[in-house]
Amino acid sequence: MARRGTPEINAGSMADIAFLLLIFFLVTTTMEKESGMMRLLPELEQIDPEEVNKRNVVDVLVNDQNKILLKGELLSMFEVRERMAEIILNEGNKESWPENITINREELAARLLQAEETFKSADKTNMRTATKTLKKATLRLKAFDEFGNRIFRKSKHVVSIQSTRGADYNTYIELSDQILLAYKTIRERTGSKKWRKSWGELNKDEKKMLTLMFPSNISEAQTVQGVE
Amino acid sequence: MSKFRKKGDKKAPGISTASLPDIVFILLFFFMVATVSKEEDLIVDITMPNAEQCARLEDKSLEAYINIGSPVQELQGQYGLEPRIQLNDAIKDINHLAQYIEEKRQSIKQQAPNSELGNKLAKKMIVSLKVDKDTKLGTLDDIKQELRKLNALKVNYVVNDVAAE
């Protein structure tokens, strides 16, 4: 009798316990992933408000009837994408559209050198930013060497979305979406011209290069009241 | 003495359930990893607008939520039909926003291991705006101006991702 070992613990209820936990997690959690558009609001008191030339401001106005006015031109939602892409690129160098500045290689090379310096002297806290900056600088120079200064130019545009108080939020988001799609169009076209590949076939670096060449610049200016 | 004894009238053995807990545990771990906990129940009706060009947010701990929409039916008698702001499970006025943002900042700071990192993270706070698509931009603009005053400049408009890829 005394030689009997400890009896085994019955694990039959283990499944029940696990089920209970499972059901708890099923009920209290959600699968849905939220996606959104990130924006940076302008600071309340800008220390030195940047002087922007009028031709460089691409203003998009939305009124109470949700009509869209792009650089003084009445457009429907579907036309915005193409028109925006044209204006941002400004290939014909129109007077009233945003100007493009030619970049020289030395400038990019100097920036890369500077990024390398900061990277070398970076400590734990700013390592991540330094790595990012270095990667960006490298890709910019690479993009310049690939595309040359005729395609890779610095656009000075600022897209400014303004609206009346009575305009719908839906229109605003749709419009922002179309404007971002305009950038995508530009990137895709440039990419496919260069490499004969669609956006999905490009590798990570190529995508990054195109994004660096045509960065989006949308300003969250306040809505205005005075637009008729 | 035959090697192959006839099984005859022996009963079929029961299916072992010993691996059932393992299977359920695997399911449990899957759900623990793949899902996130619900933040709050919405008491305003929100149909989010659709957009293609959007990105998923990585760090939920840095987010402050502001929901804007008409109150749900049960609360319409109390709050009316006009779009209202929901903060932390309750419908609030715009002047409560400052307090809410400050509370959120404090809670981010408390979660950080040291105060220096806490301050850094608090600056990275993102205000997630979940807005009903029929809301007028005037309402949204009031909130944006308030956020600017509070120096909470990073905003995120939550949308339905309809990217066709």
Interface residues (C-beta under 8 A of the other chain):
Chain A: A11 G12 M14 A15 I17 A18 F19 L21 L22 F25 L26 T28 T29 T30 M31 K33 E34 S35 G36 M37 M38 R39 L40 L41 P42 E43 L44 V62 S163 T164 R165 G166 A167 D168 Y169 N170 Y172 I173 E174 S176 D177 L180 L181 K184 G200 E220 Q222 T223
Chain B: T17 A18 L20 P21 V24 F25 L27 L28 F31 M32 A34 T35 V36 S37 K38 P49 N50 A51 E52 Q53 C54 A55 R56 L57 I126 S128 V131 D132 K133 D134 T135 K136 L137 G138 L140 D141 K144 Q145 L147 R148 K149 N151 L153 K154 V155 N156 Y157 V158 V159 D161 E165
